[in-house]
């Protein structure tokens, strides 16, 4: 007797371990493998019961419209800015995220980038490798301890960043929709936070309301000694304003893990020496990605066995 497996649509490639786990439990369709996705959706869209996607990919409403039986979306990540939650709510589609799993890794990277920029770690590595040390001494860098760290968004990740910064003897302030019960100073707006900060860390959602929230005015307030650290989403920064600010010395520099058009990075950013560029790897550790993969699987198994996901967005 054959068992009919639930039909699941995978939007874009996932890590191999997760793809393998999903294949063991579900009948998986990989949208990115079809030469004619529109034809596939026309023929089989009505049978799809759940979707697996990444936080940086999301799900477009035009796709959901072709999947009338879909009632669950499992996100490999915590971002839901590319999913219309008002639409999913209206259609009673449950959306899960890998909640509270990647917090530590993202916070670690935020502090790592702060240290790397301030202490010139990348430049020192190249200096040592090149043999220059044999003929000249290294230039001086700047200390982190005692500096001011502003955090835009004091959710779980922002709070984890704050605690790490506090351990380094940094003075911490933040902006958030509502005041938090913390010892940290709350600023009324992002410009005020930028003016306070030596390092301005972005840890807020990439929602429509935060689109280009970091613009020329915020960067001007951050000032010539200030550094922007972005571990949030690329769209929260007006990239044109950022590039101009970096080129003209409006701010000291930036360290970026996210970009508006990933995986494409603006060539102007790649040409600048006062920028550290990462390929969106904040959660890219073996331990965390394994936990994230397990979370996606557990959410889907729970949905198909009980009708409810376990870590809703």
LINFEN-V308658 format. One record per backbone hydrogen bond with DSSP energy under -0.5 kcal/mol. NH is the residue of the N-H (numbers start at 0). CO is the residue of the C=O. If there is no record, write none. Layout:
# LINFEN-V308658
[[NH/CO] [NH/CO]]
This chain:
# LINFEN-V308658
[[3/1] [4/2] [7/5] [7/26] [8/49] [9/7] [9/28] [10/8] [10/51] [17/14] [18/14] [19/15] [20/16] [21/17] [22/18] [23/19] [24/20] [24/21] [25/21] [26/5] [27/25] [28/7] [30/9] [30/28] [31/9] [32/29] [33/29] [33/30] [36/33] [39/35] [40/36] [41/37] [42/38] [43/39] [44/40] [46/43] [47/43] [47/44] [48/6] [49/6] [50/71] [51/8] [52/73] [54/75] [56/53] [57/53] [58/81] [62/59] [63/59] [64/60] [65/62] [66/63] [69/66] [70/48] [72/93] [73/50] [74/72] [74/95] [75/52] [75/73] [76/74] [82/79] [83/58] [84/82] [86/83] [87/83] [88/84] [89/85] [90/86] [91/88] [92/87] [93/70] [93/91] [95/72] [96/310] [97/76] [98/96] [100/97] [101/97] [105/101] [106/102] [107/103] [108/104] [109/105] [110/106] [111/107] [112/108] [113/109] [114/110] [115/111] [116/112] [117/113] [118/114] [119/116] [120/115] [123/119] [124/120] [125/121] [126/122] [127/123] [128/124] [129/125] [130/126] [130/127] [131/126] [132/126] [133/130] [134/131] [135/131] [141/117] [145/168] [146/143] [148/170] [149/147] [149/198] [150/172] [151/149] [151/200] [152/150] [152/174] [158/154] [159/155] [160/156] [161/157] [162/158] [163/159] [164/160] [165/161] [166/162] [167/163] [167/164] [168/165] [169/164] [170/146] [172/148] [173/184] [174/150] [181/179] [184/171] [186/173] [186/184] [192/188] [193/189] [194/190] [195/191] [196/192] [197/147] [198/147] [199/226] [200/149] [200/198] [201/228] [202/151] [202/200] [209/206] [210/207] [211/234] [212/209] [213/235] [214/212] [218/214] [219/215] [220/216] [221/217] [222/218] [225/222] [226/197] [227/252] [228/199] [229/254] [230/201] [230/228] [233/258] [235/232] [236/233] [237/213] [238/236] [241/237] [242/238] [243/239] [244/240] [245/241] [246/242] [247/243] [248/244] [249/244] [250/244] [251/222] [251/225] [252/225] [253/273] [254/227] [255/275] [256/229] [257/229] [261/258] [263/260] [268/265] [269/265] [270/266] [271/268] [274/271] [275/253] [276/274] [277/255] [279/256] [279/277] [283/280] [284/282] [288/284] [289/285] [290/286] [291/287] [292/288] [293/289] [294/290] [295/291] [296/292] [297/293] [298/294] [299/295] [300/296] [301/297] [302/298] [303/299] [304/300] [305/301] [306/301] [306/302] [307/301] [312/94]]
